[in-house]
Each structure stands twice: as structure tokens, then as C-alpha cells.
């Protein structure tokens, strides 16, 4: 069965995100009031083959832990659904 | 001591390193392709260098994809058996991603790629790379990176200090370690560290770009001299 995983990788809350900060600081140029904070991470869409949703979830978990996120600096979350 | 310099797709300081090790320092040095699966002909008295550059175009995270290049299993085994491994700039990022060194290298706090000479203080002489350096001297060595902000959690930073694993800290030309002298926002002004076994070194500055009088700076050469002298290798005058 084919599955699609939607993965979000974000810098840890306590870490300075200079990219997000620069974007947040520039929001005033859009004349938008009330934007308090911007944090920038990555969204990864992955298509995979697996026998079950549980197996697909396990594969995505391994991919996140080993490569897609560096847990020293980032957190990850994901959803898996049948394609 | 023999040197092997690993070439990943996107490495660009490999030839500079080979030039300094081979031509300037007169050492035996070979290029190793990242698809090799073993370090044939190397033993633990030798040194594997992971050079600077942009392995895999810095895609995903600097060093993250190179960490899974086929040669890295052999490099990890080599390091765990006590062989010397030295990562510079992107090589340092790869060593952190491979967990051969603690911590990670984040985007510079000013969001810029920084290419300039900086000054470093030697924080410990308890390593082959720093044993012959003068802790009072501010070494002038260039950096060239966008992701060089060393980060580790509080507990890891305390361990690094307690074990004297911090090799180099950014300082002023006068040797003062201060926030003003910190080019990228690194924790504790850290520019380079070693592992607990003291055989794996990682640093953001590029000593191979500062090892010849013709380039106007020879401070980097002192690191090569220290490493060679400490392992009992003849150092050319």
C-alpha cells in the first residue's frame, strides 16, 4: 500500500531562529499589525510503500529520527495517511 | 602518520588541505572518495580529514546527508578505535551529525555567510592538535560559513568544560574572549572542540587557508605542526 507522510521539522522553541526573527521584523513593511512571532522550519512530503499504516508510521519515525530532523536543534511531528 | 582527506560531492577545501599536508608539511596524503566503504591501508596512528565545503549542497542541514555517505561507517569505526579524525568547517558539521562530536552547528545569529579572519584562543593543550600551541597567543585564522553557531544544551556545555574538550574560542586580536569577538553567536564562543577520547577534532576556522607566508598568514600552520610533533612525526622547517 502507498502512504503519504506529511512531516514538519521546527527549530526548538528555546533556540534563536534568526531566519524567523528577520521575517518577523520585516512584517511591519506589510503594514500588518499584531504579528508577534515567526518561526521557520521545514515541511517534508514523503510517499512510501508499506504493508500497513503502523509499518509506514515506523518507517517515517526512523527517517525523522535518523536524518530528517536533528533532535539536538529541532523537533518533528508528522501524519501518515493512505495515498 | 598518514593522512586521508575525504571528498564528498560538494567538498571544496579538499585540495587546499591536500596541498598543505602534502606540499607544505611534507606528509603522505591520499584522497578518499565518499563512496569508499573502507579505509584500506590506514591504522589508528593515521588521521582522516573531513574538509570544508558544501557537501550535498548543504541540502536538508549542513553535513546531514554526508553523514550517511558510505565511507562514514568506516570513519566512525576508525574514530571509535582511536584513530585521529579532524573535521574542518563542513567537516565539523558532518562529525556533529554523525555524533562523533556533541552538539550541533546552527545558522549564524546574524543570518549572514561570514568570510573573514577571526582570532582564536587555545582553551586547552590536552589534545594532539593543541599540545604545542601557546594558550596566550591569539591565532588569526579565517572562517567562511553560514552555519557555524555552535550549540549544545547546558549539561553538554558543562561536560565540555569539565573535560577540557573545548579546543578553541573566538577572541579579540588582543586575546580577550568576549561577546564582541564572537562572530556567529556560538555558545561560550566555541570555535572548536574534541571528543572525550581526544582523538576526534572539529573546528569551524580554516587553518589550511593560513599556513603559508605567500598567503600572508601562517598561524594555521601551528596546528599542523602541533599535531605532527605530538605524534612524533618530523616537522619540516
Interface residues (C-beta under 8 A of the other chain):
Chain A: X11 X15 X16 X17 X18 X19 X22 X42 X67 X68 X70 X72 X73
Chain B: X60 X61 X64 X65 X68 X96 X97 X103 X104 X106 X107 X108 X109 X110 X111 X151 X152 X153 X185
